[in-house]
Amino acid sequence: MMPRTLLARTFLLLAALVLLTTTAWLSLFRYIDAEPRARETAQLATSAVNLIRAALFAAAPEKRIALLNELSSREGIGLLPVEDEDRIVPMPESRFTNLIRRELTNSLGPQTRIAASVDDVAGFWVSFRFSELDEDEYWLILPRERAQRGIANQWLTWGLLALAAALAVAGLIATRISRPLKALAQSAASVGRGQIPEPLPETGADELRSLASAFNRMAADLQAHERDRSEVLAGISHDLRTPLTRLRLEAELSVSDEGARNAVVADIEQMEAIISQFMDYARADQGETLVLTDLPVLLNTLAERHLYLGQPLTTEIADHLPDVALRPKALNRALTNLIDNAWKYGASAVTLRAYHGAGVIVIEVRDNGPGIPESEAERLKRPFTRLESARTNASGTGLGLAIVERVARGHCGKLALLPNNPCGLIARLSFPVSQKI
């Protein structure tokens, strides 16, 4: 039930605080306001009793009925004698009612009673006698509103306005806290995918400004480190390929034994392949921008090239695949690594499959070789990691799957290594269709 985002959690906590303080304020107001309101109501009833006493004593007997009718019509005040068979409903017990009863008892005497209704007639009923020696008792009937207590409309209106303003400020505070953190999380995810994020704005509170500044410095340092590494590897590649080319020429011209010559040339080609893999891993998708790509054309071209190289593929490419934002060269390198691995370790049948899933594009390279243990799938994605089994090539660098994993992360996707029943391996590359250019 608890929301997951910082924005929602912060807003709910601040809103709960505002609601609690507003409720406490209204409760305190009602408690403090009860006594003066009860005193005012009791004084009103006492004044009405005294007024009726004085008016009836001063008025001529023949005019008393007309006087009572006038009080009833103009002021809503009634007067009835107390009967033994009266059905009396007492006022509900509350602090406010008890305070009214105490004030009326002090003013009109201990025999004073109050009721919510008499004989099913609702009102504010107060009993009294014209004098302490008088045995006759009368009911003074006042409008029920006089004995009811509520919050004044203006107080309620201002309270609601204050609550709305406080909730709006709480939302603003929560937004100002969560927005830079959300931007930081998105930039950190971009760095994790090997991308270069835009510098974060160094604004806001000191702590958020320091955090954004530290992240920007870290991202700049990582970018510089990546650039230096690429330059170093490019230099090594250039420096090594020149002597390797000379060695190839010398071997072909100087080594008379054909078997030895072929072995030397094979070793040189292996060294060049290793250098190329190092360069592919260092390069990944650096320097290549996302472009809208016709994926079936790219895959069919890749399959034709492997057919020309003596590696025929069975293609299962779905119709009407949408154009997606890709880095074609990086994806080509990744798929080439997967197909080469499938041919090298996965027997003779290799299938290239592509289809459109739920918001993702899925590309699979399937083989029917020995496969890999499921427990080793994640470990083999790390650089310079190889499996000591039938799928291992001792001459490899252990960078093939690491290159594919890096390309997948660069497309906000992922690489999965799954068993291909009954035997073999499925290398599944998936990435979202909605990726923006």
FENSULRA-V107616 format. One record per backbone hydrogen bond with DSSP energy under -0.5 kcal/mol. NH is the residue of the N-H (numbers start at 1). CO is the residue of the C=O. E is the energy in kcal/mol with one decimal. If there is no record, write none. Layout:
nh & co & e
NH & CO & E
NH & CO & E
This chain:
nh & co & e
9 & 5 & -2.2
10 & 6 & -2.9
11 & 7 & -2.4
12 & 8 & -2.5
13 & 9 & -2.4
14 & 10 & -2.6
15 & 11 & -3.0
16 & 12 & -2.7
17 & 13 & -2.2
18 & 14 & -2.6
19 & 15 & -2.8
20 & 16 & -2.5
21 & 17 & -2.5
22 & 18 & -2.6
23 & 19 & -2.6
24 & 20 & -2.6
25 & 21 & -2.4
26 & 22 & -2.5
27 & 23 & -2.5
28 & 24 & -2.5
29 & 25 & -2.4
30 & 26 & -2.6
31 & 27 & -2.2
32 & 28 & -2.6
33 & 29 & -2.5
34 & 30 & -1.1
35 & 31 & -0.6
36 & 32 & -0.6
37 & 33 & -1.8
38 & 34 & -2.6
39 & 35 & -2.5
40 & 36 & -2.2
41 & 37 & -2.3
42 & 38 & -2.6
43 & 39 & -2.4
44 & 40 & -2.0
45 & 41 & -2.3
46 & 42 & -2.6
47 & 43 & -2.7
48 & 44 & -2.2
49 & 45 & -2.4
50 & 46 & -2.7
51 & 47 & -2.7
52 & 48 & -2.5
53 & 49 & -2.6
54 & 50 & -2.6
55 & 51 & -2.8
56 & 52 & -2.8
57 & 53 & -2.3
58 & 54 & -2.2
59 & 55 & -2.2
63 & 60 & -2.0
64 & 60 & -0.7
64 & 61 & -1.0
67 & 63 & -2.0
68 & 64 & -2.5
69 & 65 & -2.3
70 & 66 & -2.1
71 & 67 & -2.4
72 & 68 & -2.2
73 & 69 & -2.3
74 & 70 & -2.4
75 & 71 & -1.9
76 & 71 & -0.6
76 & 72 & -0.7
77 & 71 & -1.7
78 & 141 & -2.3
80 & 139 & -2.0
82 & 137 & -2.9
86 & 83 & -1.3
88 & 86 & -0.9
89 & 117 & -2.7
90 & 88 & -0.6
91 & 114 & -0.5
98 & 94 & -2.6
99 & 95 & -2.0
100 & 96 & -1.9
101 & 97 & -2.7
102 & 98 & -2.3
103 & 99 & -2.2
104 & 100 & -2.6
105 & 101 & -2.3
106 & 102 & -2.0
107 & 103 & -1.6
108 & 104 & -3.5
109 & 105 & -1.5
112 & 109 & -1.5
115 & 125 & -1.9
116 & 89 & -3.2
117 & 89 & -1.4
118 & 121 & -1.6
119 & 87 & -2.6
121 & 118 & -1.3
122 & 120 & -0.7
123 & 116 & -2.4
124 & 142 & -2.9
125 & 115 & -2.2
125 & 123 & -0.8
126 & 140 & -2.3
127 & 113 & -2.7
128 & 138 & -1.9
134 & 131 & -0.9
138 & 128 & -2.6
139 & 80 & -4.4
140 & 126 & -3.4
140 & 138 & -0.5
141 & 78 & -2.7
141 & 139 & -0.6
142 & 124 & -2.5
142 & 140 & -0.6
146 & 143 & -1.8
147 & 144 & -1.5
148 & 145 & -0.9
156 & 152 & -2.4
157 & 153 & -2.8
158 & 154 & -2.6
159 & 155 & -2.4
160 & 156 & -2.4
161 & 157 & -2.4
162 & 158 & -2.6
163 & 159 & -2.3
164 & 160 & -2.7
165 & 161 & -2.6
166 & 162 & -2.4
167 & 163 & -2.4
168 & 164 & -2.2
169 & 165 & -2.3
170 & 166 & -2.3
171 & 167 & -2.5
172 & 168 & -2.1
173 & 169 & -2.7
174 & 170 & -2.6
175 & 171 & -2.3
176 & 172 & -2.4
177 & 173 & -1.6
178 & 174 & -2.6
179 & 175 & -2.7
180 & 176 & -0.5
181 & 177 & -0.8
182 & 178 & -2.7
183 & 179 & -2.4
184 & 180 & -2.3
185 & 181 & -2.3
186 & 182 & -2.3
187 & 183 & -2.3
188 & 184 & -2.6
189 & 185 & -2.2
190 & 186 & -1.9
191 & 187 & -2.4
192 & 188 & -2.3
193 & 189 & -1.3
194 & 191 & -1.6
195 & 190 & -2.7
197 & 195 & -0.7
203 & 201 & -1.5
209 & 205 & -2.9
210 & 206 & -2.6
211 & 207 & -2.2
212 & 208 & -2.5
213 & 209 & -2.3
214 & 210 & -2.5
215 & 211 & -2.3
216 & 212 & -2.5
217 & 213 & -2.2
218 & 214 & -2.3
219 & 215 & -2.9
220 & 216 & -2.4
221 & 217 & -2.5
222 & 218 & -2.7
223 & 219 & -2.3
224 & 220 & -2.5
225 & 221 & -2.7
226 & 222 & -2.7
227 & 223 & -2.4
228 & 224 & -2.7
229 & 225 & -2.5
230 & 226 & -2.4
231 & 227 & -2.4
232 & 228 & -2.6
233 & 229 & -2.8
234 & 230 & -2.6
235 & 231 & -2.3
236 & 232 & -2.6
237 & 233 & -2.7
238 & 234 & -2.4
239 & 235 & -2.7
240 & 236 & -2.5
241 & 237 & -2.3
242 & 238 & -1.2
243 & 239 & -0.8
244 & 240 & -2.0
245 & 241 & -2.2
246 & 242 & -1.9
247 & 243 & -2.6
248 & 244 & -2.2
249 & 245 & -2.1
250 & 246 & -3.0
251 & 247 & -2.7
252 & 248 & -2.2
253 & 249 & -1.9
254 & 250 & -3.5
255 & 250 & -0.5
255 & 251 & -1.5
256 & 254 & -0.7
261 & 257 & -2.6
262 & 258 & -2.6
263 & 259 & -1.9
264 & 260 & -2.5
265 & 261 & -2.5
266 & 262 & -2.4
267 & 263 & -2.3
268 & 264 & -2.2
269 & 265 & -2.5
270 & 266 & -2.2
271 & 267 & -2.3
272 & 268 & -2.3
273 & 269 & -2.3
274 & 270 & -2.3
275 & 271 & -2.4
276 & 272 & -2.3
277 & 273 & -2.1
278 & 274 & -2.3
279 & 275 & -2.3
280 & 276 & -2.5
281 & 277 & -2.6
282 & 278 & -2.4
283 & 279 & -2.7
284 & 280 & -3.1
286 & 283 & -3.5
288 & 285 & -1.8
291 & 326 & -3.0
293 & 324 & -3.2
295 & 293 & -1.1
298 & 294 & -1.9
299 & 295 & -2.6
300 & 296 & -2.6
301 & 297 & -2.3
302 & 298 & -2.0
303 & 299 & -2.4
304 & 300 & -2.3
305 & 301 & -2.1
306 & 302 & -2.0
307 & 303 & -2.0
308 & 304 & -2.1
309 & 305 & -1.4
310 & 307 & -1.3
311 & 306 & -3.6
314 & 350 & -2.4
315 & 313 & -0.7
316 & 352 & -2.8
318 & 316 & -0.6
318 & 354 & -2.5
321 & 318 & -0.6
324 & 293 & -1.6
326 & 291 & -2.8
326 & 324 & -0.7
328 & 326 & -0.7
331 & 327 & -2.6
332 & 328 & -2.5
333 & 329 & -2.3
334 & 330 & -2.3
335 & 331 & -2.7
336 & 332 & -2.4
337 & 333 & -2.2
338 & 334 & -2.1
339 & 335 & -2.8
340 & 336 & -2.8
341 & 337 & -2.5
342 & 338 & -2.3
343 & 339 & -2.4
344 & 340 & -2.4
345 & 341 & -2.8
346 & 342 & -2.0
350 & 348 & -0.7
351 & 366 & -2.3
352 & 314 & -2.9
353 & 351 & -0.6
353 & 364 & -2.9
354 & 316 & -2.3
355 & 362 & -2.2
357 & 355 & -0.6
357 & 360 & -2.7
359 & 357 & -1.7
361 & 431 & -2.8
362 & 355 & -2.7
363 & 429 & -3.1
364 & 353 & -3.3
365 & 427 & -1.8
366 & 351 & -2.6
366 & 364 & -0.5
367 & 425 & -1.9
368 & 346 & -1.3
368 & 349 & -0.6
370 & 345 & -0.7
376 & 373 & -1.5
377 & 374 & -1.2
380 & 376 & -2.1
381 & 378 & -1.1
382 & 379 & -1.7
384 & 398 & -0.9
385 & 382 & -0.9
385 & 398 & -1.4
388 & 386 & -0.5
389 & 387 & -2.1
392 & 389 & -1.9
394 & 392 & -0.6
396 & 393 & -2.2
403 & 399 & -2.4
404 & 400 & -1.7
405 & 401 & -2.8
406 & 402 & -2.0
407 & 403 & -2.3
408 & 404 & -2.5
409 & 405 & -2.3
410 & 406 & -1.9
411 & 407 & -0.9
411 & 408 & -1.0
412 & 409 & -1.8
413 & 408 & -3.1
414 & 430 & -2.3
416 & 428 & -2.6
418 & 416 & -0.6
418 & 426 & -2.9
420 & 424 & -1.7
421 & 419 & -0.8
423 & 420 & -0.5
425 & 367 & -0.6
426 & 418 & -3.3
427 & 365 & -2.4
427 & 425 & -0.5
428 & 416 & -3.1
428 & 426 & -0.8
429 & 363 & -3.4
429 & 427 & -0.6
430 & 414 & -2.2
430 & 428 & -0.5
431 & 361 & -1.7
433 & 359 & -2.1
434 & 359 & -0.5
435 & 432 & -0.7
